[in-house]
């Protein structure tokens, strides 16, 4: 996958990655979970998973 943007969690164990038209959550074992195709979908999914506070930079990045 070609990634253009990514954000690391506060504990550096996970990343949110945007690439190829999807937004993924990647854990330290390399397991991928699609969390959305839009920023709103991805942010809502992180909230649902209880991981929104782990990614403050992603949740508050409104430069899109």
HELIX and SHEET records of a PDB file:
HELIX    1   1 UNK A   39  UNK A   49  1                                  11    
HELIX    2   2 UNK A   52  UNK A   54  5                                   3    
HELIX    3   3 UNK A   56  UNK A   59  1                                   4    
SHEET    1   A 4 UNK A   5  UNK A   8  0                                        
SHEET    2   A 4 UNK A  14  UNK A  19 -1                                        
SHEET    3   A 4 UNK A  22  UNK A  27 -1                                        
SHEET    4   A 4 UNK A  32  UNK A  36 -1                                        
END                                                                             
